[in-house]
Amino acid sequence: GEIGAHMLAEMGCTWVIVGHSERREGFGMAGETEDLCAKKCKVALDNGLKVMFAIGEKKEERESGVTMKVCAKQLEPLAKLLS
């Protein structure tokens, strides 16, 4: 999250992870939004990187039965950006 996609590509990296829960949660500060994760994914793809786009629910969300709703919400901005 703190290094540019072009730098990773120049170093020979081929894969990146975008949207990891720890980045979304923010380490006690404002985390990365769905929109920001989507934009990061697009930048990585535009720089020739392959992306593992991480999505998922919290334990409480899973237990309350809203897993698919949460995951769909996380994917929606990416789907719009890439279509």
C-alpha positions, 0 to 999 in steps of 0.5 A: 500500500505504500509503494507505487505499482510502477516501482513494483513492476520495475523491481520484477514483481508480478503479483500484488494484493489489494484490499487486505482486511488490515488495510481496509480496517486502517490499523486504528486510523481511517482505512482504505475505502472500497473506492480506493481499493478499486482505484489501486487495483486499476493502477496495478493492472495498468502497470502490468501487475496481476492482482489478488483483490481481497474481499471478506466479511468480519466475524460479526457480519458472517454470524449475522448472515450478511456475508454476500452483501458485504462482499458485493459492496466491496466488489461493486466499485471495482466492477464499475471501474473495470467495465 
